[in-house]
Amino acid sequence: MSIPVDRSPESTLAFLREGYRFIGARCDRYGSDVFQTRLLLVPTICLRGRPAAELFYDNDRFRRKAAMPMRAQRTLTGVGGVQGLDDAAHRDRKAMLMSVLTPTAIRQLGQLFDDEWRARIPVWERSGRVVLYDEVARMLTRAVCAWAGVPLADSDVARRTTELHAMIEAPAAVGPQHWRGLLGRRRAERWIGDIVDRARAGSLPAPAGSALRVIAEHRDERGHPLPRRIAAVDLLNILRPTVAVDRFVVFAALALYDHPQWRERVRGDEAATESFVQEVRRYYPFFPAAAARVRRSFDWAGHHFPRGRRVLFDLYGTNHHPELWPGPEQFRPDRFAGWRGDPFSLVPQGGGDHLTGHRCAGEWLTIELLKRAVTNLTSAMSYRVPPQDLTVSLRRMPALPPSGFLIDGVRPAG
């Protein structure tokens, strides 16, 4: 059986125009969760669904080297980052990152974020109107830098947050926005590279177990220290994804606004909060797709996958697949009541195994930070949501309400 081929000879502009729905719309059109198209002039197989997830995260069949477009490596992940490694190099680097993200360390970062949030409530009370997205981004930047052992002066918080945001916004952008991502990446790698050098020289104390110390002292599978730039890339691959959780926090606030009955249900109820957070991660758009290349030719479900072919796995489309999620366009946290987890169905940050595969190392951290945010939004403060544009366009990647979620009338609880 041949793979259905998209009728457009080149689909890059359509992908940028349609955004998160690009793959799913064509799967629906061809009645297949597999089809082939051309993106950036490269033949590309697109997949969605649970069986596709199991296939895509099979490291014996797919590699990540040279899979992600260079424009994304040069902005979002960094050239040489763990996302583009395979086999022993990937296992070594992933184990390094996972050693930093222990349950205790995750709780510590969650507490730092909590402390930042509580400290800002009186400031918001005096300020009047607040853009939640901007505030949460700066709180996350301060918290993750303090946790990672990265010194950050108060006067530098806004600048470093802007650089991290520029990297996140750049991969699907063209023109000035993409150039800002390139510049943000260059400046951030220089900033973190200098910090790594100081830590290695002993002029900057790096707390034991901190991300800075672990990465600065790490030796790869051949016993060599990481080059300065690669160490900077890896440390930024902790800072940047943590700050990117600000989008999920905005989506959580939007869900509480659109579904106010959940404000009372999550208050003081850990299980309900967990279900709510998982549905936020499933329902709202985050990263659209993941990329890999076929290691060696094989056949799957009657379809042929030639060696070297680029493959895109639809993260958003899998999280909205009707065979996996009944009523996928409805926000229903109760679907996660008693959920035991499935590494191939809920995939907002990738699928498969955290330790050996390419699932995001920071997924548990994301959940912790989101639970803290939901608790603060419902129990630590009261606020109003003034009229504003809260639409979430699936054409924008990464997605975000245009207003950034405005709140006013903030008051501390009790």
C-alpha positions, 0 to 999 in steps of 0.5 A: 500500500502506498502512502497517500501523497498530498496534492500540493507540490510544496506545502511549507506555506500551507503549514505556516498558514494552517499551523497546528491543524495542517497535518490533521486536516490532511489526515482527515482529507485522505482518510489516513493517519499517514501521508506524504508531502514536501516541507522546505522542499524535503519529502516528508512523511506525516503521522498522527495517532497512538500506533504512529506514536509507538512507531515514531518513538522506536529508536531502532527505526528512527534517528534524530540527527539532522531531522529537525530543520536547521532554522529550528536548531539555530533558534529553539533547541540549539545546534548540538542539543540533546534533541538531535542526538542518537544512541550512546550520545543521546543516552549519556546527555539525557541521563545528565539532564534527568539527574538534575530533574529529580523529584526533590529538585522539581519540588524545589523549583516549584517552591521557588516559583510559588514564592515568586508568585506570592511575592508578586500578588501585592505588586499586582494589587497596586499595579491595577492591570496585569499581563499574566503572560509577561508576569509569569515569564519573568517569574519563571526566569527568576525561579529557574535561574536561581534553582539552576545556579545561574546568577541573574541580576534583577536588572537583567531579568526582562532582557534574558526573558526576552531572549528566551522568548525570542528563541521560542517564537522563532522556528515558525516565524519569518523575517524580523521575528526569526532574526530576533530568535537567532540574535536571542540564541546567540546572546543567550549562548554567550551569556551562559557560556561565560557562566559555565567558564566561570564555574569551571574556573572556580570563580563562580560557586555552583551549588552541588547538584545544581544544573550549572554544576552538573553540566559544567562538570559532566564528561561525555561517553568518551570521558571528555568535558562538554565544549563550552557552547554545547554546555551552554546549549544544554543549560539553556535546554533547561532554562528555555523549556521552563520559561515556555511553561508560561504559555501553559499557565496562560492556558490554565487561566483561560480554562478557569475563565471559560469553565468557572465551575472548575475553580471550586473543584480544584481548590484544595483537591489535588486529584482534581487539580491533576486532572485539570492540568492534564486536560490543559496540556491535552486540549491547548496547543503547545509544540505542534510536531516532532521530527525524525529520520528513518534509520533504515528502510522498513514497512509498517501498516502496509506503508513503505518508509525509505531510509533517510526520509524525514518524518513529522509526528503530529503532537497536537493532532494526536492529543485531539484524535477522536479515537483516543479522546472522545469529544476531543474539542471539548475541555473535559478534565474528568477524562483524566480521573483515575488515568494511569498514564499512557506514553503514546496517547497524551503527547504534548511534550513528546511520547515514549520513555523519559529516560531512554527516549526523546520524551521531554525531560522536563514534563514532570516539571511542567506538571508541577509548575502548572499545579502550583499556578492553578493553586495560586490562581484559585486559592492565593488570590482573587482577580477580575478578567476585563474584556479582551481578545482571548481567542487562541488561533491555531494558525499561530505557532506557538499559540497564545491569546493576543492579550497575554491574558489581562487581569485586574482587581487583584487581591490576596485571598483571605 
